[in-house]
Structure formats: C-alpha cells, structure tokens
Amino acid sequence: MGCSNCSSGGGTPRGCKNNGTCSSGGCNKLEVFDWLANISLPQGHSEYDIVEVRFKNSRKNFYRNSKSLPLHVGDIVVVEASPGYDVGVVSVTGEIAKIQVKKKAPGFKPMEARKITRVAVQEDVDKWIQARSLEKEVMYKSRTLAVNLGLEMKISDVEYQGDLSKATFYYTADSRVDFRQLIKDMADQFKIRVEMRQIGSRQEASRLGGIGSCGRELCCSTWLTDFRSVSTSAARYQQLSLNPQKLAGQCGKLKCCLNYELDMYLDTIKSFPKGDTRLQTEKGSAHHIKTDVFKAQMWYVYDGEAGAGSGLIALSPERVREIIQMNKEGKKPKELVEYSEKTEVFKEPDYSNVVGQDSLNRFEHAFKAKKKKKKPRRDNRPEGASAPKQGEPRAPRAENPQPSGTPNPNKKRRRPNRKKGGNNNNPAE
C-alpha cells in the first residue's frame, strides 16, 4: 500500500521502502526498475536531462534538469509550479527516462518542460510534511461543504502543493457539476487557491490504491498505466460466470485482468469447432453446452426426451469434427457415447470402521463405576472335610496356637490415641 495509508508516528510514515522518511504518499506506486543503471554511456554522450518526478499517489510529471544537478532515484527535489513551487521525489533518471518519455508522452517537448529548481532542504521537507498532514481534514470539510450545497459529486482525494499555496481537489461525478459556489466557499475557509479536477472511477482507484480479490495490490496502483476497455465478451471467451459482483473491481468497472489472458484464449478457441452446430445421431440431436479450453473437451447434451438420463457427454474437438463431417455426408452415428473420451474414474477406497471411531457409546466404559470384586470367603475346615450342607451349622474356628508373649499376626494393632497439640513422638501422652 502507499505511504499515505501507513500508520504514522512523529510526522513520518512507518513501514515504507525508504525507512519511514519518504513522506510522499505511495512508495511503490507505478514503480519503475532501472535496468540500464549499470550500463555506462558511450564517449561523447551526455546524460539525458529529462527526469521523471513522482508526487502524491500515482501522479507523475517530466521535468528538465537544466542545472545538471547530480540526481538519483529517491532524491527529494523542488520543481516549478503554477504558481509557486512543488516538492516531489525523483523516480526515473538517465536513459530509462528517455524510454518513459517515448512511451507515456509521445508529443513531449523538452524545451517547454518545467525545470527542477534545486534539491530540497530540510525547511522544504518540513513544509511538505505539514501539507500532507492537512489533506485529510481538508477533504472531510470540503465534502461537508459539497453536501450542504446539494452537489452530486464525491471528493475522493486532496493534494496540497509543496508551498501550501494551492490545493487540488479530485472528484468523481456522473454528470456535469456546477461547483462555482463551492470553490468560493473553500477558498474563504481554507485560504488557499483551489483547483477542481474531475477523474474517472478507474483513476480514483489508481490514486487511492487497495487490495484486490486476488490478494495483491491493485494493478492500476502499482504498474498499470493505460486503461483499455473491458467487455463481457472477455469473460465469455474464458468460460467465466457472468456474475457482476465477481467480475467487477473496486472501481465498479470490469476488472482489467480479464484482458491479460484473452489473446491466448482467442488463439486456442480458433482450433475448436464452432459450438452453434448441432450433432445429429440416431438417438437424437445434441447441442453444445460448454468448452473446456485446458482439457480440450467439448460438452454436449441431447435435446428433449433423448437426453433423459444421458447427462453431459465430453468429446474431443477431433471427434466433433468427425461427426460434423458425417452429418454433412448424410450419415448419423448411433450414439455420441461411442465417440466420447474414456476417462479414468478415481474410485475412492471403501470406508471401514477399524477402531470403532463411529460408535456413539465408545466413551461410556470410561465413566462407568468399577465394580469391586468380592474376595472368596475362607472356611477354617480341616483337610479332607467336606463343605457344610445347607442348613447345617458351621464348625467353630480353630484357635491359632501361639505361645505366650508372641504377637498374633491376625490381630489388628490399635493405634495410640494422640491428642491435638501433643508430642506425637512421646508414647506416654
């Protein structure tokens, strides 16, 4: 995103490519890579004196370096303006600037171009940062003035000149707007010269920037400079659904990226037979439904009752031409299925419940109370004696002959009664 959208701290933006000191608004908007930087000029040739200077967002202009200042990409310079002066950042210098002039301004006259006055000093940079800090508040107030006058327009961006003497208001409107009273009100309130400039919805998206549905920055904000017309036929050729919510960009128009691969699709579709020709078979006639450009397949379906239960049939372009040639000769194939492409159907493995993970009560055994096993009752019967029958009295338990003075292992020892607070080590207590 541009620097104007970055969070600011201490008057300078953070997180941009110039380590937070650019303050220009848009560090990578329409960035140009100088691939001729390491190539030295031939002997007897001087450096090209036209320099491209970038201002807020995507606005760029060409200026003449009449004083032969040693300028590099990223230098902040003071240029001539009408009236006063403006401050910008050098974006292109040298031989690559000559290519940019031929590409963007074929009728550019170098001698009529405005000049670069000097390299900006700290006072110019401070004034420039102050101008950027005023733009957001001025834009909100200008919108309020436009609403009070009942003007059907949207002021999307405000750009102050580097010397704080002039401000340019960019707006979009569907029809002609009489903003003469608005200019008077803004000049009285802001005490500056006011310039109104109408732009289109695509130019507005290019200036403000944003993130597209693809997850990348907008093409018009980063590298795209020419806006070609985009029609819905480009979506039809690429077999896209004609959904306006998916085909439209942030500007409300059709996405520019629909034209990127259009030429490749047109060249590929030329090798396919026309889809408006019906295929005649003994079963019935079939019409074209869709074309898969990548798989080189054409999908057909029977008309009427003949198509019940048959579904879509995929044919290669060669097979379609063969059937069309047979129809021209008065012949009809039996069915289209005979000419369809045999595709291997991936059979998913049968699902089997190996570990019982689908059982609803697989965790119930963990919550059931464990039943205590009863120990078997031991009877003190002599060896060889049979168990007593039901109803008979049991034999008395035999006494364990122990000598006097020896402890009985079957007798439980009684613990001494220990009082609270007493000494547990003293058995007398």
C-alpha angles and dihedrals in degrees: 000000000000123000091250088069096047121101110261131217128180093001097299127088122248132220099030128127094260092060094254099307104094098086089178102112112244115041096182101027109130090346116187123209112221101220090170095058095103095046115095121219120252119258115280095024121113124210117271107264097209114096129189113228124195123212132181115337112331101341112123134170138179120243133182120243095215094162093054092236115183097249128177134182110283097028116136111230138180114233135185118269138174103277114006123341139301135213124227145153125256109243105169132022138167126015094343087063089059089056091048091052092053091046102044105024111029092169095048115141111205095201092055094049121111118255136242107243103194146316109285118258127208093270091056092048092050091051090047092053090049090054091053092051092055097052099079096051092044091052092054093048092048090052089054091051091050092050092049090054092048095239117162098223138108119223103208104170142013124202121192121207116244094252094050092239099110140028129197117213115204115203141169125217136168094222141015114301127203102216100163093114090045091057091052092050093048093047091052094048102039098032094222140107110271127213121184118205123183117214135178128252092259092051088049092054089047092054098043098038127197146166119292129216089266091064095248131103117276114279092224089055098048111031114340114102106163119063110210122192115266121202133189090248088075088062092047093053090051092050093243125154112256094237110147092204092059098037096048123084131211090283091061092244129104113288116266090221090072087079096051098083098021095104091053091051092048092052092048095046090056088071091057122083117248115277096217092076116097120221114229118211135163088255093053143281122306129203131206119263108174144338126230105209096187097048093037093232134137120206121216135180131194121251123244122339093349090070095055108119095355098093125185118341120206117216131178118237090249091055092048091053090049092053092045090052090050090052091052089054091051096254127127127199118228097241138346091234089075089063098040122116115261107231125186110243114215109231114209115225117258112263116239129185099231103163099025096253092150096059112113094209097044092117098044094092089063093060100043116106113251113242115230114235113233116232115236114257114249118220119205094225123151118248114281094020117130124232115269117262124241110285097016119116117251120248116260116262112262116242116243106240104228124169115243115270096028118111119246109236092205093056116090116232116233117231118232116256106252118197123219113265094015129122107269092197093063110080091193094070 
